[in-house]
C-alpha cells in the first residue's frame, strides 16, 4: 500500500544509473546525472545502500501514502527468500506460464526487438508535448519496481485474472 513511511530514496535509482548515463536524453531529462559509481545491482545491494543512507521516515507505517520503488524491491526480496526461487523464475512459474504470457520478461535482452514499443518522454514545456526518447533503462537484477516488459494482449490476460478474483480460464492463479 506504499505506507511504510519511506521518503523518496535514491537506492533503487542507483541500479539504473549505468543505463541512464548511456541515454542521449539524460541531460535534458534530469540535468546533471550523478557520476557516482553504482554498486547497486541486486536487491541485497539496494538494501545495503538503504542501510548506509541517512534518512528520516516521513510517518509511522500505515499513516501516509508515498510511492516507493524500494518497497517493491523489498517485496521482491521477500518473495525470493520465502519461495527459494529468483523473482524472475517465481513470476515465470506462477504468473507468466499459467496466464500464457509467453513474451513477457524483465530483461531487455530477453525480448525480441520486434515486440518492443517505442519510448517517449515529456518535453519540459507547458504543453507537455512528448518526444521520442528510445533508451530503455535497466535496473540490474532488481525487477519488481517496474522492469516488466509485456505486450498488451498478455497484460490483458493479467488484468482479466485480477478482475476475476484471481481466476483465469477457470484456474485460480492468485488468491482473491
C-alpha positions in Angstrom: 0.0 0.0 0.0 3.1 2.3 -0.1 2.5 3.3 3.5 5.8 2.0 5.1 6.8 5.6 5.8 9.8 5.7 3.5 10.7 9.1 2.0 11.8 9.3 -1.6 15.1 7.4 -1.8 17.7 7.0 -4.5 18.8 3.4 -3.6 16.8 1.8 -6.5 17.7 4.5 -9.0 21.4 3.8 -8.5 20.7 0.5 -10.2 19.5 2.5 -13.2 22.4 4.9 -13.4 24.6 2.9 -15.8 21.8 2.9 -18.4 20.7 6.4 -17.7 24.2 7.6 -18.3 24.0 6.0 -21.8 20.7 7.7 -22.6 21.3 10.6 -25.1 18.4 12.4 -23.5 19.6 12.1 -19.9 21.0 15.6 -19.5 17.7 17.1 -20.8 15.5 14.9 -18.7 17.5 15.1 -15.4 20.0 17.8 -15.7 23.3 16.6 -14.4 23.3 12.8 -14.0 25.2 11.5 -10.9 28.7 10.5 -11.8 29.0 8.2 -8.8 29.9 4.6 -9.4 26.9 2.4 -8.9 27.4 -0.8 -6.9 23.6 -1.4 -6.7 22.9 -4.4 -9.0 20.8 -6.6 -6.7 18.2 -6.2 -4.1 20.8 -7.1 -1.4 23.0 -4.2 -2.8 20.0 -1.9 -2.6 19.2 -2.9 1.0 22.9 -2.3 1.9 22.7 1.2 0.3 19.4 1.9 2.2 21.2 0.9 5.4 24.1 3.3 4.6 21.8 6.2 3.7 20.8 8.7 6.4 17.1 9.4 6.1 14.1 10.0 8.3 10.8 8.2 7.8 8.1 10.6 6.8 5.5 9.0 9.0 4.9 5.9 11.1 3.9 2.8 9.0 0.3 2.9 7.8 -0.2 6.6 8.1 0.8 8.3 4.8 0.9 7.0 1.2 4.2 7.7 -0.5 5.1 5.6 -3.6 8.3 3.6 -3.0 10.4 1.7 -5.6 12.5 0.5 -2.7 9.4 -1.1 -1.1 8.7 -3.1 -4.3 12.3 -4.2 -4.3 11.9 -5.3 -0.7 8.8 -7.3 -1.7 11.0 -9.0 -4.4 13.4 -10.0 -1.6 10.6 -11.4 0.5 9.3 -13.4 -2.5 12.8 -14.8 -3.2 13.5 -15.7 0.4 10.2 -17.3 1.1 9.9 -19.2 -2.2 13.6 -20.2 -2.5 13.5 -19.0 -6.2 14.6 -16.0 -8.0 11.9 -13.4 -8.5 12.1 -13.9 -12.3 11.6 -17.7 -12.1 8.9 -17.3 -9.4 6.9 -15.0 -11.6 7.5 -17.1 -14.7 6.2 -20.2 -12.9 3.3 -18.6 -11.0 2.1 -15.8 -13.3 3.6 -15.8 -16.9 3.2 -19.5 -17.7 -0.4 -20.0 -16.3 -1.5 -16.8 -18.0 0.2 -17.7 -21.3 2.4 -14.6 -21.1 4.9 -16.1 -23.5 6.8 -13.0 -24.4 6.8 -11.3 -21.0 10.2 -10.7 -19.5 12.2 -8.5 -17.1 15.4 -8.0 -19.1 15.6 -6.2 -22.4 17.9 -8.9 -23.8 15.1 -11.5 -23.2 12.7 -9.7 -25.6 12.7 -9.9 -29.3 13.2 -6.4 -30.7 10.2 -6.7 -32.9 8.0 -6.8 -29.8 9.3 -3.7 -28.1 7.4 -0.5 -28.0 8.9 2.9 -28.7 9.6 5.1 -25.7 8.7 8.7 -25.4 9.3 11.4 -22.7 7.7 14.6 -21.9 9.1 18.0 -23.1 9.7 20.5 -20.4 7.3 23.0 -21.9 3.9 23.9 -20.5 2.0 21.9 -23.2 3.8 18.7 -22.0 4.4 17.5 -25.6 6.2 14.2 -26.0 9.4 13.4 -27.9 11.0 10.1 -29.0 13.5 9.0 -26.3 14.3 5.4 -27.2 16.7 4.3 -24.4 15.3 1.6 -22.1 16.7 1.8 -18.6 17.9 -1.4 -17.0 17.9 -1.9 -13.2 20.4 -4.7 -12.6 18.6 -7.7 -11.0 16.0 -5.6 -9.3 12.8 -6.4 -11.3 9.8 -5.8 -9.0 9.7 -1.9 -9.3 8.7 -1.7 -12.9 11.0 -3.9 -15.0 8.2 -5.9 -16.6 8.0 -5.8 -20.3 4.9 -7.4 -21.9 2.6 -6.8 -24.8 -0.9 -5.5 -24.4 -2.6 -8.9 -25.1 -0.6 -10.6 -22.4 -1.3 -7.8 -20.0 -5.0 -8.2 -20.7 -4.7 -11.8 -19.5 -3.2 -10.5 -16.3 -5.9 -7.8 -15.9 -8.6 -10.3 -16.6 -7.3 -12.6 -13.9 -7.2 -9.7 -11.4 -10.8 -8.6 -12.3 -12.0 -12.2 -11.8 -10.8 -12.7 -8.2 -7.5 -14.3 -9.3 -9.1 -16.8 -11.7 -8.2 -17.1 -15.3 -9.7 -19.7 -17.6 -11.2 -21.4 -14.5 -7.9 -21.7 -12.8 -7.1 -19.9 -9.5 -3.8 -18.2 -10.3 -3.6 -15.9 -7.2 -5.9 -15.5 -4.2 -8.9 -13.2 -4.5 
